[in-house]
Structures are given as structure tokens and as C-alpha cells.
Amino acid sequence: METSNAQRLIAASRQLCEAVEALEFDAPVTHVYNPLRYARQPHEAYLSLVGDAPSVVFLGMNPGPWGMAQTGVPFGEIEAVRDWLKIRCPVDHPADEHPKRPIEGFDCQRSEVSGRRLWGLFKERSRTAKQFFKRHFVLNYCPLVFMEASGRNRTPDKLPIAERAALDAACDAHLQAVLGVLQPRHAVGVGVYAENCLQRAVAEIDSPATVSRILHPSPASPAANRGWAEKATEQLRDSGVWK
């Protein structure tokens, strides 16, 4: 029996989950969440949406505290995941939960702005999620959420070099595996960090994918707060990803 893309992505995700859980991180990081573990059910439901031959892969950096950290879905703003992707599954809790960053799953009342913008753009372009996934897929490079004692989010690029090297090794291997399975024509970094990760992976496996970038939709970026969807669409057209 032939193995489907979804089955391959789920196997790769479980391997990544084990690899990153073996890593250790020191202060100022005090808490590390791995939604591949405690939100495995919605995460694998999401992976099961992958099409037979998506030609475009979008890559983000790592989960946001009100997005994938809650839903297990990349850029997983709750309303988009629940109402457009039609995913709503039980979510467990991390082993060591920060009191200021509780995991409430689909009951969380906060909205991930980056995810709302990204999935909102995709919803505008594709009438249904099924139509979107025929040609596109969205991933995160790193599956972990890093927090300091105050509850402040710390992104992977701010980790010490030694910790970053071990994390990158696991995440690079996973990204290479996913690109090998999906064989996209275009690999789009959501932000500079993700673009650099894609360039490494594409070079390592000699993928035919063309790497490009769109502006990250984070509200922390002043440029993203002024017509992000229009700017991202223009970038995707300029790079030949969209017509």
C-alpha cells in the first residue's frame, strides 16, 4: 500500500518531536512548549490536509503563544483553524506550564495577529481550504515555543549559538524531509529567518524549489501594520508564486 504525503509528514513530525525534546535550553529560557506533543491531535489533523502535489510551501519561524502554541497548527489563529480549516480537537498541556502563558487550546480568547493576517489572505484568495491545500502548504521551521521567567517570548534566533546549532540540526533535517516529500516549485519564507532556513535546506538536498520571501505579518513590524496583505500579494506576484 502506497504511503500518502500526509502519512509521511506525520512520521516526520513525530521524529522531529522526539529530536527536539532531547535538547536542553538554559536561562534566560525557563519554559519550553512543544505543541507537537501536547497538541498532537490537531497538528496531525492539519498535516492530513496536505494535497497530493502542492507547488508552494510557506515556512514560518516557530509557534506564537496564541497561535500554534494553542492549536498545534502553524500560524494557527483559533478562528481560522476552527472555522476555515475545520479543525477543533482536544489539546493537552505542556509538562511545565508557565503561569502567565496557559495553554487553553481552542478555548483561548486571544487572537494571533500574524496568523489572522496570513490565513486571512489565503482565505481571500482561495474560496475553500480544500482549494488552498491543493496548491499550498504552511509549515513552521522550529516547533518549540521559548519563554523567559517573565513570560516573555524568546525566538530561536535569540538562543545561544551552541543551543541554536543543536536545534537547527533537528529542524533542518525535518525541513529537508518535508521538502523531499512535497517537491514544491516554490518555497516562501515568511520573514528573513525562514527564508534563510529554506535556502540552507534547498541547497542541501539540491531541491528545484525557488526560494523567495514575504514580509512577516507580525504586528511588531511597522511595515506589516500598513497594508500587509497587499504587500505580501505583490511580493508573491513579483517572485512568480502567484499570478
C-alpha positions as CSV (number, residue, x, y, z in Angstrom):
1,M,0.0,0.0,0.0
2,E,1.4,3.4,-1.0
3,T,2.3,5.8,1.7
4,S,0.5,9.2,1.4
5,N,2.0,12.6,1.8
6,A,0.1,13.1,5.0
7,Q,1.4,9.8,6.4
8,R,5.0,10.9,5.5
9,L,4.5,14.3,7.1
10,I,3.1,12.8,10.3
11,A,6.0,10.4,10.6
12,A,8.5,13.2,10.0
13,S,6.7,15.4,12.6
14,R,6.8,12.6,15.2
15,Q,10.5,12.2,14.6
16,L,11.1,15.9,15.0
17,C,9.1,15.9,18.2
18,E,11.4,13.3,19.7
19,A,14.5,15.0,18.5
20,V,13.7,18.5,19.9
21,E,12.5,17.1,23.3
22,A,16.0,15.6,23.8
23,L,17.5,19.2,23.7
24,E,18.2,21.4,26.7
25,F,18.0,25.1,27.0
26,D,19.4,27.4,29.7
27,A,18.5,30.7,31.1
28,P,17.1,33.1,30.2
29,V,14.8,30.4,28.8
30,T,12.8,28.9,31.7
31,H,9.9,27.2,29.9
32,V,9.8,25.3,26.6
33,Y,6.5,24.2,25.0
34,N,6.3,21.5,22.3
35,P,2.9,21.5,20.7
36,L,3.9,18.6,18.5
37,R,3.5,16.6,21.8
38,Y,0.6,18.2,23.7
39,A,-1.3,19.4,20.6
40,R,-0.5,16.4,18.5
41,Q,-4.2,15.6,17.6
42,P,-5.0,18.9,15.9
43,H,-1.4,19.1,14.5
44,E,-1.8,15.8,12.7
45,A,-5.3,16.7,11.6
46,Y,-3.7,19.7,10.0
47,L,-1.0,17.6,8.3
48,S,-3.7,15.4,6.9
49,L,-5.0,18.4,4.8
50,V,-1.9,18.3,2.6
51,G,-2.5,17.9,-1.1
52,D,-1.0,15.3,-3.4
53,A,1.4,17.8,-5.1
54,P,1.4,21.3,-3.5
55,S,3.6,23.6,-5.6
56,V,4.1,26.2,-2.9
57,V,5.4,25.8,0.7
58,F,5.3,28.7,3.1
59,L,7.6,28.5,6.1
60,G,7.4,30.4,9.4
61,M,9.9,30.6,12.2
62,N,8.2,29.0,15.3
63,P,4.9,28.9,17.1
64,G,3.3,32.1,18.5
65,P,1.9,31.9,22.0
66,W,-1.7,32.5,20.9
67,G,-1.4,30.5,17.6
68,M,0.3,27.2,17.1
69,A,1.1,27.0,20.8
70,Q,-2.7,26.8,21.4
71,T,-3.9,24.9,18.3
72,G,-0.9,22.9,17.0
73,V,-1.4,24.5,13.6
74,P,1.3,26.8,12.0
75,F,0.2,30.4,12.4
76,G,-2.8,28.8,14.0
77,E,-5.1,31.7,14.9
78,I,-8.0,30.0,16.6
79,E,-10.9,31.3,14.4
80,A,-9.1,30.5,11.2
81,V,-8.3,26.9,12.4
82,R,-11.7,26.2,13.8
83,D,-13.9,27.9,11.2
84,W,-11.9,27.7,7.9
85,L,-9.7,24.7,8.3
86,K,-12.5,22.9,10.3
87,I,-10.1,21.6,12.9
88,R,-11.1,21.5,16.5
89,C,-9.5,18.8,18.6
90,P,-8.6,18.3,22.3
91,V,-5.4,19.9,23.4
92,D,-3.4,18.8,26.4
93,H,-0.9,20.8,28.5
94,P,2.9,21.1,28.5
95,A,4.6,19.3,31.3
96,D,5.9,22.5,32.8
97,E,3.4,25.3,32.1
98,H,4.2,28.9,32.6
99,P,1.5,30.6,34.8
100,K,1.4,33.6,32.6
101,R,1.2,31.6,29.4
102,P,-1.5,28.9,30.0
103,I,-2.5,26.5,27.2
104,E,-6.3,26.8,26.8
105,G,-6.4,25.2,23.3
106,F,-9.5,26.2,21.3
107,D,-11.0,27.9,24.3
108,C,-8.3,30.6,24.3
109,Q,-9.8,34.0,23.8
110,R,-6.6,35.7,22.5
111,S,-6.1,36.1,18.8
112,E,-2.7,35.5,17.0
113,V,-2.5,38.6,14.7
114,S,0.2,37.1,12.5
115,G,-2.0,34.0,11.9
116,R,-5.1,36.1,11.4
117,R,-3.4,38.1,8.7
118,L,-1.7,35.1,7.0
119,W,-4.7,32.7,6.9
120,G,-7.0,35.7,6.2
121,L,-5.0,36.4,3.0
122,F,-5.2,32.7,2.0
123,K,-8.9,32.7,2.6
124,E,-9.4,35.7,0.4
125,R,-7.6,34.0,-2.4
126,S,-9.0,30.5,-2.1
127,R,-12.7,30.1,-1.6
128,T,-12.2,26.9,0.4
129,A,-9.4,25.4,2.5
130,K,-9.5,22.3,0.2
131,Q,-8.8,24.5,-2.8
132,F,-5.9,26.2,-0.9
133,F,-4.3,23.0,0.1
134,K,-4.3,21.6,-3.5
135,R,-1.5,24.0,-4.3
136,H,-0.2,25.3,-1.0
137,F,1.1,24.2,2.4
138,V,2.2,26.0,5.5
139,L,4.9,24.9,8.0
140,N,7.0,26.2,10.8
141,Y,10.7,25.6,10.9
142,C,11.0,25.2,14.7
143,P,8.1,23.6,16.6
144,L,9.1,24.9,20.0
145,V,7.9,27.9,22.0
146,F,10.6,29.5,24.3
147,M,9.7,31.7,27.3
148,E,11.6,33.6,29.9
149,A,10.7,33.8,33.6
150,S,8.6,36.9,32.9
151,G,6.6,35.0,30.3
152,R,8.3,37.0,27.5
153,N,8.6,35.1,24.2
154,R,12.1,34.4,23.0
155,T,12.6,33.5,19.4
156,P,15.0,30.8,18.2
157,D,17.4,33.3,16.6
158,K,18.0,34.8,20.0
159,L,19.2,31.5,21.5
160,P,23.0,31.0,22.3
161,I,25.0,29.6,19.4
162,A,25.5,26.2,20.9
163,E,21.8,25.7,21.6
164,R,20.9,27.0,18.2
165,A,23.2,24.6,16.5
166,A,21.6,21.6,18.0
167,L,18.1,22.9,17.4
168,D,19.0,23.8,13.8
169,A,20.3,20.3,13.1
170,A,17.0,18.7,14.1
171,C,14.9,21.3,12.3
172,D,17.0,21.3,9.2
173,A,16.6,17.5,8.9
174,H,12.9,17.8,9.2
175,L,12.6,20.6,6.7
176,Q,14.7,18.7,4.2
177,A,12.5,15.7,4.7
178,V,9.3,17.7,4.1
179,L,10.7,19.4,1.0
180,G,11.8,16.0,-0.2
181,V,8.2,14.6,0.2
182,L,6.3,17.6,-1.2
183,Q,8.8,18.6,-4.0
184,P,7.4,22.1,-4.3
185,R,8.3,24.5,-7.1
186,H,8.3,27.5,-4.7
187,A,9.5,27.7,-1.1
188,V,8.4,31.0,0.5
189,G,9.9,32.2,3.8
190,V,7.6,34.2,6.0
191,G,10.3,36.7,7.1
192,V,14.0,36.7,6.6
193,Y,14.8,34.0,9.2
194,A,12.6,31.4,7.5
195,E,13.9,32.4,4.1
196,N,17.5,31.6,5.3
197,C,16.3,28.3,6.6
198,L,14.8,27.4,3.2
199,Q,18.0,28.4,1.4
200,R,20.0,26.0,3.5
201,A,17.6,23.2,3.1
202,V,17.2,23.6,-0.7
203,A,20.9,23.7,-1.2
204,E,21.5,20.6,1.0
205,I,19.0,18.4,-0.9
206,D,19.5,20.1,-4.3
207,S,15.8,20.9,-4.5
208,P,14.5,22.5,-7.6
209,A,12.3,24.9,-5.5
210,T,12.8,28.6,-6.0
211,V,13.2,30.3,-2.6
212,S,11.6,33.7,-2.0
213,R,10.3,35.8,0.9
214,I,7.3,37.7,2.0
215,L,7.1,40.3,4.8
216,H,6.3,38.7,8.1
217,P,2.8,39.6,9.3
218,S,3.8,40.3,12.9
219,P,2.3,43.4,14.5
220,A,5.8,44.1,15.9
221,S,6.7,45.1,12.3
222,P,5.6,48.7,11.5
223,A,5.6,47.8,7.8
224,A,3.3,44.9,8.4
225,N,0.8,47.2,10.1
226,R,0.3,49.2,6.9
227,G,-1.4,47.1,4.2
228,W,0.4,43.7,4.9
229,A,-1.9,41.7,2.7
230,E,-1.3,44.0,-0.3
231,K,2.4,44.0,0.2
232,A,2.6,40.2,0.6
233,T,0.5,39.7,-2.5
234,E,2.7,42.0,-4.5
235,Q,5.8,40.1,-3.3
236,L,4.3,36.7,-4.3
237,R,3.4,38.0,-7.7
238,D,6.9,39.6,-8.2
239,S,8.5,36.2,-7.4
240,G,6.2,34.3,-9.7
241,V,4.5,32.4,-6.9
242,W,1.1,33.9,-7.6
243,K,-0.3,35.4,-10.9
